[in-house]
């Protein structure tokens, strides 16, 4: 999660898709990830439940 946060702050796509932003009015987004087709496999390999 910290890797994703660092990548987000340096304007790079996160690896695991753990970071998002909430805007005024309650609308939020998940920051776009690297290779989204394989994000669940990367999460599983890293130990995310």
mmCIF file of the N, C-alpha and C atoms, coordinates in Angstrom:
data_MODEL
# 
_entry.id   MODEL 
# 
loop_
_atom_site.group_PDB 
_atom_site.id 
_atom_site.type_symbol 
_atom_site.label_atom_id 
_atom_site.label_alt_id 
_atom_site.label_comp_id 
_atom_site.label_asym_id 
_atom_site.label_entity_id 
_atom_site.label_seq_id 
_atom_site.pdbx_PDB_ins_code 
_atom_site.Cartn_x 
_atom_site.Cartn_y 
_atom_site.Cartn_z 
_atom_site.occupancy 
_atom_site.B_iso_or_equiv 
_atom_site.pdbx_formal_charge 
_atom_site.auth_seq_id 
_atom_site.auth_comp_id 
_atom_site.auth_asym_id 
_atom_site.auth_atom_id 
_atom_site.pdbx_PDB_model_num 
ATOM 1   N N  . UNK A 1 1  ? 0.821   -1.191  0.000   1.00 0.00 ? 1  UNK A N  1 
ATOM 2   C CA . UNK A 1 1  ? 0.000   0.000   0.000   1.00 0.00 ? 1  UNK A CA 1 
ATOM 3   C C  . UNK A 1 1  ? 0.867   1.258   0.000   1.00 0.00 ? 1  UNK A C  1 
ATOM 4   N N  . UNK A 1 2  ? 1.985   1.213   0.718   1.00 0.00 ? 2  UNK A N  1 
ATOM 5   C CA . UNK A 1 2  ? 2.866   2.378   0.731   1.00 0.00 ? 2  UNK A CA 1 
ATOM 6   C C  . UNK A 1 2  ? 3.536   2.574   -0.634  1.00 0.00 ? 2  UNK A C  1 
ATOM 7   N N  . UNK A 1 3  ? 3.850   1.490   -1.331  1.00 0.00 ? 3  UNK A N  1 
ATOM 8   C CA . UNK A 1 3  ? 4.401   1.603   -2.673  1.00 0.00 ? 3  UNK A CA 1 
ATOM 9   C C  . UNK A 1 3  ? 3.396   2.302   -3.575  1.00 0.00 ? 3  UNK A C  1 
ATOM 10  N N  . UNK A 1 4  ? 2.144   1.892   -3.527  1.00 0.00 ? 4  UNK A N  1 
ATOM 11  C CA . UNK A 1 4  ? 1.107   2.537   -4.330  1.00 0.00 ? 4  UNK A CA 1 
ATOM 12  C C  . UNK A 1 4  ? 0.984   4.019   -3.985  1.00 0.00 ? 4  UNK A C  1 
ATOM 13  N N  . UNK A 1 5  ? 1.055   4.347   -2.719  1.00 0.00 ? 5  UNK A N  1 
ATOM 14  C CA . UNK A 1 5  ? 0.938   5.755   -2.310  1.00 0.00 ? 5  UNK A CA 1 
ATOM 15  C C  . UNK A 1 5  ? 2.103   6.564   -2.869  1.00 0.00 ? 5  UNK A C  1 
ATOM 16  N N  . UNK A 1 6  ? 3.303   6.021   -2.761  1.00 0.00 ? 6  UNK A N  1 
ATOM 17  C CA . UNK A 1 6  ? 4.485   6.704   -3.305  1.00 0.00 ? 6  UNK A CA 1 
ATOM 18  C C  . UNK A 1 6  ? 4.342   6.915   -4.811  1.00 0.00 ? 6  UNK A C  1 
ATOM 19  N N  . UNK A 1 7  ? 3.924   5.872   -5.515  1.00 0.00 ? 7  UNK A N  1 
ATOM 20  C CA . UNK A 1 7  ? 3.758   5.985   -6.960  1.00 0.00 ? 7  UNK A CA 1 
ATOM 21  C C  . UNK A 1 7  ? 2.693   7.025   -7.317  1.00 0.00 ? 7  UNK A C  1 
ATOM 22  N N  . UNK A 1 8  ? 1.609   7.054   -6.571  1.00 0.00 ? 8  UNK A N  1 
ATOM 23  C CA . UNK A 1 8  ? 0.552   8.018   -6.817  1.00 0.00 ? 8  UNK A CA 1 
ATOM 24  C C  . UNK A 1 8  ? 1.075   9.449   -6.655  1.00 0.00 ? 8  UNK A C  1 
ATOM 25  N N  . UNK A 1 9  ? 1.829   9.693   -5.576  1.00 0.00 ? 9  UNK A N  1 
ATOM 26  C CA . UNK A 1 9  ? 2.345   11.043  -5.328  1.00 0.00 ? 9  UNK A CA 1 
ATOM 27  C C  . UNK A 1 9  ? 3.410   11.452  -6.337  1.00 0.00 ? 9  UNK A C  1 
ATOM 28  N N  . UNK A 1 10 ? 4.045   10.500  -7.004  1.00 0.00 ? 10 UNK A N  1 
ATOM 29  C CA . UNK A 1 10 ? 5.048   10.818  -8.025  1.00 0.00 ? 10 UNK A CA 1 
ATOM 30  C C  . UNK A 1 10 ? 4.451   10.724  -9.429  1.00 0.00 ? 10 UNK A C  1 
ATOM 31  N N  . UNK A 1 11 ? 3.105   10.758  -9.495  1.00 0.00 ? 11 UNK A N  1 
ATOM 32  C CA . UNK A 1 11 ? 2.375   10.774  -10.767 1.00 0.00 ? 11 UNK A CA 1 
ATOM 33  C C  . UNK A 1 11 ? 2.628   9.534   -11.631 1.00 0.00 ? 11 UNK A C  1 
ATOM 34  N N  . UNK A 1 12 ? 2.784   8.372   -10.976 1.00 0.00 ? 12 UNK A N  1 
ATOM 35  C CA . UNK A 1 12 ? 2.955   7.108   -11.673 1.00 0.00 ? 12 UNK A CA 1 
ATOM 36  C C  . UNK A 1 12 ? 1.801   6.188   -11.294 1.00 0.00 ? 12 UNK A C  1 
ATOM 37  N N  . UNK A 1 13 ? 1.417   5.265   -12.166 1.00 0.00 ? 13 UNK A N  1 
ATOM 38  C CA . UNK A 1 13 ? 0.303   4.373   -11.827 1.00 0.00 ? 13 UNK A CA 1 
ATOM 39  C C  . UNK A 1 13 ? 0.692   3.371   -10.740 1.00 0.00 ? 13 UNK A C  1 
ATOM 40  N N  . UNK A 1 14 ? -0.159  3.172   -9.738  1.00 0.00 ? 14 UNK A N  1 
ATOM 41  C CA . UNK A 1 14 ? 0.104   2.211   -8.677  1.00 0.00 ? 14 UNK A CA 1 
ATOM 42  C C  . UNK A 1 14 ? 0.111   0.769   -9.187  1.00 0.00 ? 14 UNK A C  1 
ATOM 43  N N  . UNK A 1 15 ? 0.709   -0.116  -8.415  1.00 0.00 ? 15 UNK A N  1 
ATOM 44  C CA . UNK A 1 15 ? 0.819   -1.530  -8.776  1.00 0.00 ? 15 UNK A CA 1 
ATOM 45  C C  . UNK A 1 15 ? -0.412  -2.308  -8.328  1.00 0.00 ? 15 UNK A C  1 
ATOM 46  N N  . UNK A 1 16 ? -0.922  -2.025  -7.132  1.00 0.00 ? 16 UNK A N  1 
ATOM 47  C CA . UNK A 1 16 ? -1.977  -2.847  -6.524  1.00 0.00 ? 16 UNK A CA 1 
ATOM 48  C C  . UNK A 1 16 ? -3.366  -2.203  -6.498  1.00 0.00 ? 16 UNK A C  1 
ATOM 49  N N  . UNK A 1 17 ? -3.478  -0.963  -6.895  1.00 0.00 ? 17 UNK A N  1 
ATOM 50  C CA . UNK A 1 17 ? -4.782  -0.305  -6.909  1.00 0.00 ? 17 UNK A CA 1 
ATOM 51  C C  . UNK A 1 17 ? -5.356  -0.037  -5.534  1.00 0.00 ? 17 UNK A C  1 
ATOM 52  N N  . UNK A 1 18 ? -4.492  0.319   -4.577  1.00 0.00 ? 18 UNK A N  1 
ATOM 53  C CA . UNK A 1 18 ? -4.959  0.537   -3.208  1.00 0.00 ? 18 UNK A CA 1 
ATOM 54  C C  . UNK A 1 18 ? -5.222  2.000   -2.883  1.00 0.00 ? 18 UNK A C  1 
ATOM 55  N N  . UNK A 1 19 ? -4.951  2.907   -3.817  1.00 0.00 ? 19 UNK A N  1 
ATOM 56  C CA . UNK A 1 19 ? -5.072  4.331   -3.521  1.00 0.00 ? 19 UNK A CA 1 
ATOM 57  C C  . UNK A 1 19 ? -6.232  4.959   -4.271  1.00 0.00 ? 19 UNK A C  1 
ATOM 58  N N  . UNK A 1 20 ? -6.875  5.903   -3.634  1.00 0.00 ? 20 UNK A N  1 
ATOM 59  C CA . UNK A 1 20 ? -7.986  6.618   -4.241  1.00 0.00 ? 20 UNK A CA 1 
ATOM 60  C C  . UNK A 1 20 ? -8.029  8.037   -3.733  1.00 0.00 ? 20 UNK A C  1 
ATOM 61  N N  . UNK A 1 21 ? -8.947  8.802   -4.258  1.00 0.00 ? 21 UNK A N  1 
ATOM 62  C CA . UNK A 1 21 ? -9.131  10.190  -3.842  1.00 0.00 ? 21 UNK A CA 1 
ATOM 63  C C  . UNK A 1 21 ? -10.617 10.455  -3.694  1.00 0.00 ? 21 UNK A C  1 
ATOM 64  N N  . UNK A 1 22 ? -10.978 11.296  -2.733  1.00 0.00 ? 22 UNK A N  1 
ATOM 65  C CA . UNK A 1 22 ? -12.353 11.722  -2.545  1.00 0.00 ? 22 UNK A CA 1 
ATOM 66  C C  . UNK A 1 22 ? -12.415 13.222  -2.805  1.00 0.00 ? 22 UNK A C  1 
ATOM 67  N N  . UNK A 1 23 ? -13.370 13.617  -3.609  1.00 0.00 ? 23 UNK A N  1 
ATOM 68  C CA . UNK A 1 23 ? -13.545 15.018  -3.951  1.00 0.00 ? 23 UNK A CA 1 
ATOM 69  C C  . UNK A 1 23 ? -14.692 15.612  -3.151  1.00 0.00 ? 23 UNK A C  1 
ATOM 70  N N  . UNK A 1 24 ? -14.747 16.929  -3.104  1.00 0.00 ? 24 UNK A N  1 
ATOM 71  C CA . UNK A 1 24 ? -15.840 17.626  -2.447  1.00 0.00 ? 24 UNK A CA 1 
ATOM 72  C C  . UNK A 1 24 ? -17.164 17.140  -3.028  1.00 0.00 ? 24 UNK A C  1 
ATOM 73  N N  . UNK A 1 25 ? -18.090 16.840  -2.176  1.00 0.00 ? 25 UNK A N  1 
ATOM 74  C CA . UNK A 1 25 ? -19.375 16.314  -2.612  1.00 0.00 ? 25 UNK A CA 1 
ATOM 75  C C  . UNK A 1 25 ? -19.447 14.810  -2.458  1.00 0.00 ? 25 UNK A C  1 
ATOM 76  N N  . UNK A 1 26 ? -18.359 14.193  -1.976  1.00 0.00 ? 26 UNK A N  1 
ATOM 77  C CA . UNK A 1 26 ? -18.371 12.765  -1.693  1.00 0.00 ? 26 UNK A CA 1 
ATOM 78  C C  . UNK A 1 26 ? -18.036 11.851  -2.852  1.00 0.00 ? 26 UNK A C  1 
ATOM 79  N N  . UNK A 1 27 ? -17.740 12.411  -4.018  1.00 0.00 ? 27 UNK A N  1 
ATOM 80  C CA . UNK A 1 27 ? -17.380 11.560  -5.148  1.00 0.00 ? 27 UNK A CA 1 
ATOM 81  C C  . UNK A 1 27 ? -15.924 11.138  -5.018  1.00 0.00 ? 27 UNK A C  1 
ATOM 82  N N  . UNK A 1 28 ? -15.655 9.884   -5.340  1.00 0.00 ? 28 UNK A N  1 
ATOM 83  C CA . UNK A 1 28 ? -14.299 9.390   -5.230  1.00 0.00 ? 28 UNK A CA 1 
ATOM 84  C C  . UNK A 1 28 ? -13.889 8.561   -6.431  1.00 0.00 ? 28 UNK A C  1 
ATOM 85  N N  . UNK A 1 29 ? -12.586 8.385   -6.556  1.00 0.00 ? 29 UNK A N  1 
ATOM 86  C CA . UNK A 1 29 ? -12.046 7.545   -7.623  1.00 0.00 ? 29 UNK A CA 1 
ATOM 87  C C  . UNK A 1 29 ? -10.943 6.665   -7.058  1.00 0.00 ? 29 UNK A C  1 
ATOM 88  N N  . UNK A 1 30 ? -10.690 5.543   -7.698  1.00 0.00 ? 30 UNK A N  1 
ATOM 89  C CA . UNK A 1 30 ? -9.512  4.729   -7.429  1.00 0.00 ? 30 UNK A CA 1 
ATOM 90  C C  . UNK A 1 30 ? -8.487  5.119   -8.479  1.00 0.00 ? 30 UNK A C  1 
ATOM 91  N N  . UNK A 1 31 ? -7.270  5.409   -8.033  1.00 0.00 ? 31 UNK A N  1 
ATOM 92  C CA . UNK A 1 31 ? -6.221  5.833   -8.951  1.00 0.00 ? 31 UNK A CA 1 
ATOM 93  C C  . UNK A 1 31 ? -5.975  4.722   -9.972  1.00 0.00 ? 31 UNK A C  1 
ATOM 94  N N  . UNK A 1 32 ? -5.903  5.018   -11.275 1.00 0.00 ? 32 UNK A N  1 
ATOM 95  C CA . UNK A 1 32 ? -5.699  3.990   -12.299 1.00 0.00 ? 32 UNK A CA 1 
ATOM 96  C C  . UNK A 1 32 ? -4.415  3.191   -12.055 1.00 0.00 ? 32 UNK A C  1 
ATOM 97  N N  . UNK A 1 33 ? -4.472  1.879   -12.236 1.00 0.00 ? 33 UNK A N  1 
ATOM 98  C CA . UNK A 1 33 ? -3.348  0.999   -11.924 1.00 0.00 ? 33 UNK A CA 1 
ATOM 99  C C  . UNK A 1 33 ? -2.574  0.560   -13.161 1.00 0.00 ? 33 UNK A C  1 
ATOM 100 N N  . UNK A 1 34 ? -1.358  0.070   -12.910 1.00 0.00 ? 34 UNK A N  1 
ATOM 101 C CA . UNK A 1 34 ? -0.552  -0.544  -13.957 1.00 0.00 ? 34 UNK A CA 1 
ATOM 102 C C  . UNK A 1 34 ? -1.193  -1.869  -14.328 1.00 0.00 ? 34 UNK A C  1 
ATOM 103 N N  . UNK A 1 35 ? -1.293  -2.163  -15.590 1.00 0.00 ? 35 UNK A N  1 
ATOM 104 C CA . UNK A 1 35 ? -1.767  -3.454  -16.092 1.00 0.00 ? 35 UNK A CA 1 
ATOM 105 C C  . UNK A 1 35 ? -2.993  -3.948  -15.320 1.00 0.00 ? 35 UNK A C  1 
ATOM 106 N N  . UNK A 1 36 ? -4.136  -3.254  -15.433 1.00 0.00 ? 36 UNK A N  1 
ATOM 107 C CA . UNK A 1 36 ? -5.316  -3.604  -14.639 1.00 0.00 ? 36 UNK A CA 1 
ATOM 108 C C  . UNK A 1 36 ? -5.847  -5.019  -14.891 1.00 0.00 ? 36 UNK A C  1 
ATOM 109 N N  . UNK A 1 37 ? -5.547  -5.604  -16.024 1.00 0.00 ? 37 UNK A N  1 
ATOM 110 C CA . UNK A 1 37 ? -6.026  -6.964  -16.310 1.00 0.00 ? 37 UNK A CA 1 
ATOM 111 C C  . UNK A 1 37 ? -5.408  -7.996  -15.374 1.00 0.00 ? 37 UNK A C  1 
ATOM 112 N N  . UNK A 1 38 ? -4.258  -7.672  -14.784 1.00 0.00 ? 38 UNK A N  1 
ATOM 113 C CA . UNK A 1 38 ? -3.564  -8.633  -13.924 1.00 0.00 ? 38 UNK A CA 1 
ATOM 114 C C  . UNK A 1 38 ? -3.423  -8.165  -12.474 1.00 0.00 ? 38 UNK A C  1 
ATOM 115 N N  . UNK A 1 39 ? -4.169  -7.118  -12.103 1.00 0.00 ? 39 UNK A N  1 
ATOM 116 C CA . UNK A 1 39 ? -4.028  -6.564  -10.755 1.00 0.00 ? 39 UNK A CA 1 
ATOM 117 C C  . UNK A 1 39 ? -4.426  -7.575  -9.672  1.00 0.00 ? 39 UNK A C  1 
ATOM 118 N N  . UNK A 1 40 ? -5.441  -8.378  -9.894  1.00 0.00 ? 40 UNK A N  1 
ATOM 119 C CA . UNK A 1 40 ? -5.854  -9.346  -8.865  1.00 0.00 ? 40 UNK A CA 1 
ATOM 120 C C  . UNK A 1 40 ? -4.795  -10.416 -8.646  1.00 0.00 ? 40 UNK A C  1 
ATOM 121 N N  . UNK A 1 41 ? -4.101  -10.834 -9.687  1.00 0.00 ? 41 UNK A N  1 
ATOM 122 C CA . UNK A 1 41 ? -3.014  -11.817 -9.539  1.00 0.00 ? 41 UNK A CA 1 
ATOM 123 C C  . UNK A 1 41 ? -1.865  -11.206 -8.732  1.00 0.00 ? 41 UNK A C  1 
ATOM 124 N N  . UNK A 1 42 ? -1.533  -9.936  -8.984  1.00 0.00 ? 42 UNK A N  1 
ATOM 125 C CA . UNK A 1 42 ? -0.465  -9.268  -8.219  1.00 0.00 ? 42 UNK A CA 1 
ATOM 126 C C  . UNK A 1 42 ? -0.871  -9.130  -6.759  1.00 0.00 ? 42 UNK A C  1 
ATOM 127 N N  . UNK A 1 43 ? -2.133  -8.778  -6.510  1.00 0.00 ? 43 UNK A N  1 
ATOM 128 C CA . UNK A 1 43 ? -2.612  -8.663  -5.127  1.00 0.00 ? 43 UNK A CA 1 
ATOM 129 C C  . UNK A 1 43 ? -2.500  -9.994  -4.400  1.00 0.00 ? 43 UNK A C  1 
ATOM 130 N N  . UNK A 1 44 ? -2.914  -11.075 -5.049  1.00 0.00 ? 44 UNK A N  1 
ATOM 131 C CA . UNK A 1 44 ? -2.852  -12.395 -4.432  1.00 0.00 ? 44 UNK A CA 1 
ATOM 132 C C  . UNK A 1 44 ? -1.426  -12.801 -4.126  1.00 0.00 ? 44 UNK A C  1 
ATOM 133 N N  . UNK A 1 45 ? -0.514  -12.557 -5.073  1.00 0.00 ? 45 UNK A N  1 
ATOM 134 C CA . UNK A 1 45 ? 0.894   -12.898 -4.881  1.00 0.00 ? 45 UNK A CA 1 
ATOM 135 C C  . UNK A 1 45 ? 1.514   -12.110 -3.719  1.00 0.00 ? 45 UNK A C  1 
ATOM 136 N N  . UNK A 1 46 ? 1.049   -10.859 -3.525  1.00 0.00 ? 46 UNK A N  1 
ATOM 137 C CA . UNK A 1 46 ? 1.559   -10.015 -2.451  1.00 0.00 ? 46 UNK A CA 1 
ATOM 138 C C  . UNK A 1 46 ? 0.924   -10.338 -1.098  1.00 0.00 ? 46 UNK A C  1 
ATOM 139 N N  . UNK A 1 47 ? -0.125  -11.172 -1.087  1.00 0.00 ? 47 UNK A N  1 
ATOM 140 C CA . UNK A 1 47 ? -0.754  -11.563 0.174   1.00 0.00 ? 47 UNK A CA 1 
ATOM 141 C C  . UNK A 1 47 ? -2.005  -10.772 0.543   1.00 0.00 ? 47 UNK A C  1 
ATOM 142 N N  . UNK A 1 48 ? -2.501  -9.927  -0.362  1.00 0.00 ? 48 UNK A N  1 
ATOM 143 C CA . UNK A 1 48 ? -3.745  -9.216  -0.087  1.00 0.00 ? 48 UNK A CA 1 
ATOM 144 C C  . UNK A 1 48 ? -4.891  -10.221 -0.063  1.00 0.00 ? 48 UNK A C  1 
ATOM 145 N N  . UNK A 1 49 ? -5.830  -10.017 0.829   1.00 0.00 ? 49 UNK A N  1 
ATOM 146 C CA . UNK A 1 49 ? -6.982  -10.915 0.906   1.00 0.00 ? 49 UNK A CA 1 
ATOM 147 C C  . UNK A 1 49 ? -8.097  -10.449 0.016   1.00 0.00 ? 49 UNK A C  1 
# 
